[in-house]
Amino acid sequence: MTHFLDPGEVDHPLTTNEDWTAFTTEATTPPDILAPATLQRLTEAERTAYDQALED
């Protein structure tokens, strides 16, 4: 399996204490949650992209 990172994405292999510490202290931002009315206006492709962004 090949895994490619998006630009700016950090990869921590979690195999060392330093990598684990970096992974657990990395700042994250919660995704924007759309209102139900906004969700209904999304196209199928936009909704798929939105759902995938929530999974990340």
Biotite code that builds the C-alpha atoms (Angstrom):
import biotite.structure as struc

atoms = struc.array([
    struc.Atom([0.000, 0.000, 0.000], chain_id="A", res_id=1, res_name="MET", atom_name="CA", element="C"),
    struc.Atom([1.356, 3.379, -0.996], chain_id="A", res_id=2, res_name="THR", atom_name="CA", element="C"),
    struc.Atom([0.456, 6.393, 1.107], chain_id="A", res_id=3, res_name="HIS", atom_name="CA", element="C"),
    struc.Atom([1.008, 9.875, -0.232], chain_id="A", res_id=4, res_name="PHE", atom_name="CA", element="C"),
    struc.Atom([0.767, 12.878, 2.055], chain_id="A", res_id=5, res_name="LEU", atom_name="CA", element="C"),
    struc.Atom([-0.975, 16.057, 1.068], chain_id="A", res_id=6, res_name="ASP", atom_name="CA", element="C"),
    struc.Atom([1.248, 19.159, 1.021], chain_id="A", res_id=7, res_name="PRO", atom_name="CA", element="C"),
    struc.Atom([1.690, 20.394, 4.553], chain_id="A", res_id=8, res_name="GLY", atom_name="CA", element="C"),
    struc.Atom([0.542, 17.111, 6.103], chain_id="A", res_id=9, res_name="GLU", atom_name="CA", element="C"),
    struc.Atom([2.870, 15.738, 8.751], chain_id="A", res_id=10, res_name="VAL", atom_name="CA", element="C"),
    struc.Atom([3.703, 12.058, 8.910], chain_id="A", res_id=11, res_name="ASP", atom_name="CA", element="C"),
    struc.Atom([4.672, 10.605, 12.288], chain_id="A", res_id=12, res_name="HIS", atom_name="CA", element="C"),
    struc.Atom([5.500, 6.890, 12.004], chain_id="A", res_id=13, res_name="PRO", atom_name="CA", element="C"),
    struc.Atom([4.855, 6.397, 15.756], chain_id="A", res_id=14, res_name="LEU", atom_name="CA", element="C"),
    struc.Atom([7.754, 3.994, 16.086], chain_id="A", res_id=15, res_name="THR", atom_name="CA", element="C"),
    struc.Atom([9.780, 6.147, 18.445], chain_id="A", res_id=16, res_name="THR", atom_name="CA", element="C"),
    struc.Atom([8.932, 8.059, 21.574], chain_id="A", res_id=17, res_name="ASN", atom_name="CA", element="C"),
    struc.Atom([9.784, 11.316, 19.780], chain_id="A", res_id=18, res_name="GLU", atom_name="CA", element="C"),
    struc.Atom([7.406, 10.549, 16.905], chain_id="A", res_id=19, res_name="ASP", atom_name="CA", element="C"),
    struc.Atom([4.631, 9.513, 19.299], chain_id="A", res_id=20, res_name="TRP", atom_name="CA", element="C"),
    struc.Atom([5.068, 12.722, 21.291], chain_id="A", res_id=21, res_name="THR", atom_name="CA", element="C"),
    struc.Atom([4.974, 14.801, 18.106], chain_id="A", res_id=22, res_name="ALA", atom_name="CA", element="C"),
    struc.Atom([1.819, 12.986, 16.975], chain_id="A", res_id=23, res_name="PHE", atom_name="CA", element="C"),
    struc.Atom([-0.027, 13.415, 20.262], chain_id="A", res_id=24, res_name="THR", atom_name="CA", element="C"),
    struc.Atom([0.883, 17.083, 20.689], chain_id="A", res_id=25, res_name="THR", atom_name="CA", element="C"),
    struc.Atom([0.187, 18.156, 17.100], chain_id="A", res_id=26, res_name="GLU", atom_name="CA", element="C"),
    struc.Atom([-2.425, 20.903, 16.939], chain_id="A", res_id=27, res_name="ALA", atom_name="CA", element="C"),
    struc.Atom([-5.575, 19.968, 15.068], chain_id="A", res_id=28, res_name="THR", atom_name="CA", element="C"),
    struc.Atom([-8.553, 22.002, 13.997], chain_id="A", res_id=29, res_name="THR", atom_name="CA", element="C"),
    struc.Atom([-12.041, 20.543, 14.013], chain_id="A", res_id=30, res_name="PRO", atom_name="CA", element="C"),
    struc.Atom([-13.863, 20.506, 10.685], chain_id="A", res_id=31, res_name="PRO", atom_name="CA", element="C"),
    struc.Atom([-16.551, 23.057, 9.917], chain_id="A", res_id=32, res_name="ASP", atom_name="CA", element="C"),
    struc.Atom([-19.963, 21.489, 10.434], chain_id="A", res_id=33, res_name="ILE", atom_name="CA", element="C"),
    struc.Atom([-22.523, 22.593, 7.868], chain_id="A", res_id=34, res_name="LEU", atom_name="CA", element="C"),
    struc.Atom([-26.120, 23.375, 8.726], chain_id="A", res_id=35, res_name="ALA", atom_name="CA", element="C"),
    struc.Atom([-28.722, 20.844, 7.511], chain_id="A", res_id=36, res_name="PRO", atom_name="CA", element="C"),
    struc.Atom([-30.105, 23.308, 4.934], chain_id="A", res_id=37, res_name="ALA", atom_name="CA", element="C"),
    struc.Atom([-26.609, 23.826, 3.525], chain_id="A", res_id=38, res_name="THR", atom_name="CA", element="C"),
    struc.Atom([-26.021, 20.078, 3.341], chain_id="A", res_id=39, res_name="LEU", atom_name="CA", element="C"),
    struc.Atom([-29.171, 19.661, 1.275], chain_id="A", res_id=40, res_name="GLN", atom_name="CA", element="C"),
    struc.Atom([-27.905, 22.177, -1.293], chain_id="A", res_id=41, res_name="ARG", atom_name="CA", element="C"),
    struc.Atom([-24.610, 20.342, -1.876], chain_id="A", res_id=42, res_name="LEU", atom_name="CA", element="C"),
    struc.Atom([-24.139, 18.415, -5.101], chain_id="A", res_id=43, res_name="THR", atom_name="CA", element="C"),
    struc.Atom([-23.334, 14.725, -4.816], chain_id="A", res_id=44, res_name="GLU", atom_name="CA", element="C"),
    struc.Atom([-19.642, 15.414, -5.467], chain_id="A", res_id=45, res_name="ALA", atom_name="CA", element="C"),
    struc.Atom([-19.570, 18.228, -2.901], chain_id="A", res_id=46, res_name="GLU", atom_name="CA", element="C"),
    struc.Atom([-21.300, 16.042, -0.314], chain_id="A", res_id=47, res_name="ARG", atom_name="CA", element="C"),
    struc.Atom([-18.833, 13.207, -0.935], chain_id="A", res_id=48, res_name="THR", atom_name="CA", element="C"),
    struc.Atom([-15.894, 15.602, -0.488], chain_id="A", res_id=49, res_name="ALA", atom_name="CA", element="C"),
    struc.Atom([-17.490, 17.032, 2.667], chain_id="A", res_id=50, res_name="TYR", atom_name="CA", element="C"),
    struc.Atom([-18.072, 13.567, 4.139], chain_id="A", res_id=51, res_name="ASP", atom_name="CA", element="C"),
    struc.Atom([-14.486, 12.518, 3.372], chain_id="A", res_id=52, res_name="GLN", atom_name="CA", element="C"),
    struc.Atom([-13.136, 15.678, 5.018], chain_id="A", res_id=53, res_name="ALA", atom_name="CA", element="C"),
    struc.Atom([-15.100, 14.823, 8.169], chain_id="A", res_id=54, res_name="LEU", atom_name="CA", element="C"),
    struc.Atom([-13.543, 11.339, 8.235], chain_id="A", res_id=55, res_name="GLU", atom_name="CA", element="C"),
    struc.Atom([-9.991, 12.742, 8.157], chain_id="A", res_id=56, res_name="ASP", atom_name="CA", element="C"),
])
